[in-house]
Amino acid sequence: MKKVLFLALAAASFTFASCDSKTENAQENAAEQVEEAGEAKADAMENAGNEAGADSVENATEAQADKMEDAADAGASQATPAPAAGATTTQQ
């Protein structure tokens, strides 16, 4: 029973892991790098005594990274073609 459960869990993991396209993953990685760079800059500013500036930089880079991730997610959903104009779908 444990083997069957483990195999089912492994199969489900592979299914969910393959949902993102390479382009979407690349865009999300770029967003993560932007966020990490912003955090590093904010940490340096905070260590220099500029906490207000550090908060501002961190908030701005988080917002930019979020926009990049949202764009990656939106692009993935647009990659699925819509039905042709005038096409109908029926289930029998």
C-alpha positions as CSV (number, residue, x, y, z in Angstrom):
1,M,0.0,0.0,0.0
2,K,2.8,2.4,0.8
3,K,4.5,1.8,-2.6
4,V,1.2,2.5,-4.4
5,L,0.7,5.7,-2.4
6,F,4.3,6.8,-3.0
7,L,4.1,6.2,-6.8
8,A,0.8,8.1,-7.0
9,L,2.4,11.0,-5.1
10,A,5.4,11.0,-7.3
11,A,3.3,11.0,-10.5
12,A,1.2,13.9,-9.2
13,S,4.4,15.8,-8.4
14,F,5.7,15.4,-12.0
15,T,2.3,16.5,-13.3
16,F,2.3,19.7,-11.4
17,A,6.0,20.4,-12.0
18,S,5.5,20.2,-15.8
19,C,2.7,22.9,-15.8
20,D,5.1,25.8,-16.3
21,S,6.7,26.5,-19.6
22,K,10.5,27.1,-19.9
23,T,9.7,30.8,-20.8
24,E,7.5,31.2,-17.7
25,N,10.2,29.6,-15.5
26,A,12.8,31.9,-17.0
27,Q,10.7,35.0,-16.3
28,E,10.0,33.9,-12.8
29,N,13.7,33.3,-12.2
30,A,14.5,36.8,-13.5
31,A,11.9,38.2,-11.1
32,E,13.5,36.3,-8.3
33,Q,16.9,37.7,-9.2
34,V,15.5,41.3,-9.2
35,E,14.0,40.7,-5.8
36,E,17.3,39.3,-4.4
37,A,19.3,42.2,-5.8
38,G,16.9,44.6,-4.2
39,E,17.1,42.9,-0.9
40,A,20.9,43.0,-1.1
41,K,20.8,46.7,-1.9
42,A,18.3,47.3,0.9
43,D,20.5,45.4,3.4
44,A,23.5,47.5,2.4
45,M,21.5,50.7,2.9
46,E,20.2,49.5,6.2
47,N,23.8,48.7,7.4
48,A,24.8,52.2,6.4
49,G,22.0,53.6,8.6
50,N,19.5,54.5,6.0
51,E,16.5,52.4,7.1
52,A,13.9,54.5,5.4
53,G,15.7,54.3,2.1
54,A,16.2,50.6,2.6
55,D,12.5,50.0,3.1
56,S,11.7,52.1,0.0
57,V,14.1,50.1,-2.2
58,E,12.9,46.8,-0.8
59,N,9.2,47.7,-1.4
60,A,9.9,48.9,-4.9
61,T,11.9,45.9,-6.0
62,E,9.3,43.5,-4.5
63,A,6.6,45.3,-6.5
64,Q,8.7,45.1,-9.6
65,A,9.3,41.4,-9.1
66,D,5.6,40.8,-8.4
67,K,4.7,42.5,-11.7
68,M,7.3,40.3,-13.5
69,E,5.8,37.2,-12.0
70,D,2.3,38.3,-12.8
71,A,3.3,38.9,-16.4
72,A,4.9,35.5,-16.6
73,D,1.7,33.9,-15.3
74,A,-0.5,35.9,-17.7
75,G,1.7,35.0,-20.6
76,A,1.3,31.3,-19.8
77,S,-2.4,31.5,-19.8
78,Q,-2.4,33.4,-23.1
79,A,-0.3,30.6,-24.7
80,T,-3.3,28.4,-24.8
81,P,-5.1,29.1,-28.0
82,A,-8.7,30.2,-27.9
83,P,-11.3,28.5,-30.0
84,A,-11.6,29.9,-33.5
85,A,-14.2,32.6,-34.1
86,G,-17.6,31.1,-34.8
87,A,-16.5,27.7,-33.6
88,T,-18.8,25.8,-31.4
89,T,-18.1,23.0,-29.1
90,T,-20.6,20.3,-28.1
91,Q,-20.5,17.4,-25.9
92,Q,-22.4,14.3,-26.6
